[in-house]
Amino acid sequence: MLSIDVRKNLDKFSLDVSLQVDRGMTVLLGPSGSGKSTLLNLVAGLLEPDAGEIILDGLVYFRSNGKGRPEVLPVHRRQLGYVFQHPALFPHLTVRENILYGLPAGDGRREELAALMELLRLEGLDGRLPEQISGGQAQRVALARALITRPRLLLLDEPFSALDNPIRQKLRWDLLRVLERYPVPSILVTHDFEEAIMLGEQVAVLDEGRILQCAPPAELFFRPGSRKVARFVGMRNIYRGTVRQVLPGNRLEIRGEKFDVVVEHPAVPAGKQVVFGIRPEDVLYLRPEREQKTVENVLEAAVVSVLPQGFMYRLLLQVTDDCYDLEMLLPRHVVKKRGLAPGVRCRVALPGAAVHLISVE
């Protein structure tokens, strides 16, 4: 296990992070400038913390209480694999030579080259120079170079961000497959939420040098712990309200700033101020012929805008006199079949199990 508890001041930016990284992939997710790469460089030893400790399976990378000389393990003794945003391959070395760089002749780890190249779809490229391979292939070479040393920890700093989307998708799959074969604790830096939920066993959301929430992807996706995290993971429908009463079966009736809802949640005292939200894809479109009796949190709305997003459409709905109050995602064929266009009125429902109580204030 990797234990991180560090502080670092950099000009007008400060980082203060405590994080536990177990086996599997931990993703550092956050906007640009949130401290993700800074934290990775502290673990790698490319930056030195002002105070705190970084310990991997009992091996001290860094330890200091901010007084006196800190205990620091040199970078070359940390047994790390590091994959950067750009492959950083040696232009005068072949693919094979790049992967094996740093392993002395006779090192037993060299025997894993053929299997690793096959796993990463690099067969037949071993004699080529970096200028003779594609960007995706170059990044796979960089990953192979990091893994063949059998690192104790793998660090990946936005390794796919410079690539086209189809290539990124393939490389994500490659990374999952190779880590099944070569299991090693890994930390991935990204600002791409789709990438985070696909690759991460736990996701730590960073903002302004602080971890806002660290949780498995599903929990983060459906149960964000703050308004800021909710917005970052795409829960676009967020509202304030007041608990009106506690209902049987762990349900709350909430008077919202725009509309009232019933939420499935353990008891919160009446009168408490709360923040609640629902993901756009969880908002249900109700067919005009459907009976309303068994559906809760039904709202009458007018379509304000229909925004295409690939195979889906994002609908902006007006429930009050505001410009729009609610976002809903629907498949393209539903929008076309039902003739949903600006000005059309419709009914939607917010399932109580999908409405999340983000915070109690």
Rosetta blueprint (number, residue, H / E / L):
1 M L
2 L E
3 S E
4 I E
5 D E
6 V E
7 R E
8 K E
9 N E
10 L E
11 D L
12 K L
13 F E
14 S E
15 L E
16 D E
17 V E
18 S E
19 L E
20 Q E
21 V E
22 D L
23 R L
24 G L
25 M E
26 T E
27 V E
28 L E
29 L E
30 G L
31 P L
32 S L
33 G L
34 S L
35 G L
36 K H
37 S H
38 T H
39 L H
40 L H
41 N H
42 L H
43 V H
44 A H
45 G L
46 L L
47 L L
48 E L
49 P L
50 D L
51 A E
52 G E
53 E E
54 I E
55 I E
56 L E
57 D L
58 G L
59 L E
60 V E
61 Y E
62 F E
63 R E
64 S E
65 N L
66 G L
67 K L
68 G L
69 R L
70 P L
71 E E
72 V E
73 L L
74 P L
75 V H
76 H H
77 R H
78 R L
79 Q L
80 L E
81 G E
82 Y E
83 V E
84 F L
85 Q L
86 H L
87 P L
88 A L
89 L L
90 F L
91 P L
92 H L
93 L L
94 T L
95 V H
96 R H
97 E H
98 N H
99 I H
100 L H
101 Y L
102 G L
103 L L
104 P L
105 A L
106 G L
107 D L
108 G H
109 R H
110 R H
111 E H
112 E H
113 L H
114 A H
115 A H
116 L H
117 M H
118 E H
119 L H
120 L L
121 R L
122 L L
123 E L
124 G L
125 L L
126 D L
127 G L
128 R L
129 L L
130 P H
131 E H
132 Q H
133 I L
134 S L
135 G H
136 G H
137 Q H
138 A H
139 Q H
140 R H
141 V H
142 A H
143 L H
144 A H
145 R H
146 A H
147 L H
148 I L
149 T L
150 R L
151 P L
152 R L
153 L E
154 L E
155 L E
156 L E
157 D E
158 E L
159 P L
160 F L
161 S L
162 A L
163 L L
164 D L
165 N H
166 P H
167 I H
168 R H
169 Q H
170 K H
171 L H
172 R H
173 W H
174 D H
175 L H
176 L H
177 R H
178 V H
179 L H
180 E H
181 R H
182 Y L
183 P L
184 V L
185 P L
186 S E
187 I E
188 L E
189 V E
190 T E
191 H L
192 D L
193 F H
194 E H
195 E H
196 A H
197 I H
198 M H
199 L H
200 G L
201 E L
202 Q E
203 V E
204 A E
205 V E
206 L E
207 D E
208 E L
209 G L
210 R E
211 I E
212 L E
213 Q E
214 C E
215 A E
216 P L
217 P H
218 A H
219 E H
220 L H
221 F H
222 F H
223 R L
224 P L
225 G L
226 S L
227 R H
228 K H
229 V H
230 A H
231 R H
232 F H
233 V L
234 G L
235 M L
236 R L
237 N E
238 I E
239 Y E
240 R E
241 G E
242 T E
243 V E
244 R E
245 Q E
246 V E
247 L E
248 P L
249 G L
250 N L
251 R E
252 L E
253 E E
254 I E
255 R E
256 G E
257 E L
258 K L
259 F L
260 D L
261 V E
262 V E
263 V E
264 E E
265 H L
266 P L
267 A L
268 V L
269 P L
270 A L
271 G L
272 K L
273 Q E
274 V E
275 V E
276 F E
277 G E
278 I E
279 R L
280 P H
281 E H
282 D H
283 V L
284 L E
285 Y E
286 L E
287 R L
288 P L
289 E L
290 R L
291 E L
292 Q L
293 K L
294 T L
295 V L
296 E L
297 N L
298 V E
299 L E
300 E E
301 A E
302 A E
303 V E
304 V E
305 S E
306 V E
307 L E
308 P E
309 Q E
310 G L
311 F L
312 M E
313 Y E
314 R E
315 L E
316 L E
317 L E
318 Q E
319 V L
320 T L
321 D L
322 D L
323 C L
324 Y L
325 D L
326 L E
327 E E
328 M E
329 L E
330 L E
331 P E
332 R H
333 H H
334 V H
335 V H
336 K H
337 K H
338 R H
339 G L
340 L L
341 A L
342 P L
343 G L
344 V L
345 R E
346 C E
347 R E
348 V E
349 A E
350 L L
351 P L
352 G L
353 A L
354 A L
355 V L
356 H E
357 L E
358 I E
359 S E
360 V E
361 E L
